[in-house]
Amino acid sequence: MTTAKIRERLTEYIRFADDKKVQAIYTMVEDELIEQLDLWKDKDFIEELDRRIEELESGKIKGSTWEQVKAKF
C-alpha cells in the first residue's frame, strides 16, 4: 500500500474513531508532534525566514499587504 493511501485511510479512521482510540493514537505520537510544531527550534526554518526577510528588506522582492493577500482569495 502506498504512503498516500495509508495517510488517507488513517485520516478517515481518526475522523470517526471513538475518543479513547484517538487519545491512544495521540499519546503514541505526542512528543514528535510537539517537536514538529516548535518551528522556532528548527534551524532550517529560521534560516529560511531570515533569507526571506533579507530579500524583502533589500527590495529584491516586493511584499504584499494583508489586504492585498485577502483580496486574492
N, C-alpha and C positions, 0 to 999 in steps of 0.2 A: 504494500500500500504506500502511496506517495505521502510525503510530509504534508503537502497541501490538503490531501484527503483526510489525513489524521487530524489536522487542525480544524477542518470543517466538522468532522464528527465530534471532536472534543467540545467545540463551541456549542453545537446543538445539544450535546449531553448536559453541559453545565447550565444551559438556559432552562432546562426542565428538571434538573436533579433536585432532590429534596435538600433542605438546609443542612442536614447532617453531612451529606456527601460533599456538598460544596465546601463546607468548613474543613473537612478532611483533606480535600484537594488543595485548598489554600494553605493549610498547615504544611503540606509537603513542599510547597514552592515559595513560601513566605519570605525566607531570607534572600533568595535570589531576586524576587520581585522588589524588595526594598533596595537592594544593591542597584538594580537597573533603574529604579525611579530616582535615585540620588545622582542626578546628572552633574551636579557641582563637583563631584569627586571623579568624574570621567575626564581624564586628561585630553583625549581626542575631541570631546565635545567643547571643552573650554578653548582649545586651540582654534577650533572652527569658529566659535563665537568671536574670538579675538581677531581672526582673519577678516570676518565679515564686518566687524566694527571698523577696522582699519580701512577697508575698501570704501565704506560709507563715508567716513570722516575725511578721507583723502579726495573724495569726489570721483573715484574710479567707477563707482556705481551710484545711481540715483535711487534714493529710497522713496517710499510711498507713505502718505499719511494714513492713519487708521480709517479716516473717512473714505479715502481712495480705495483702500483694500475692501471695505464693506460694500462699496458701490459696485465692485466687480462681481459680487455674489448676490 
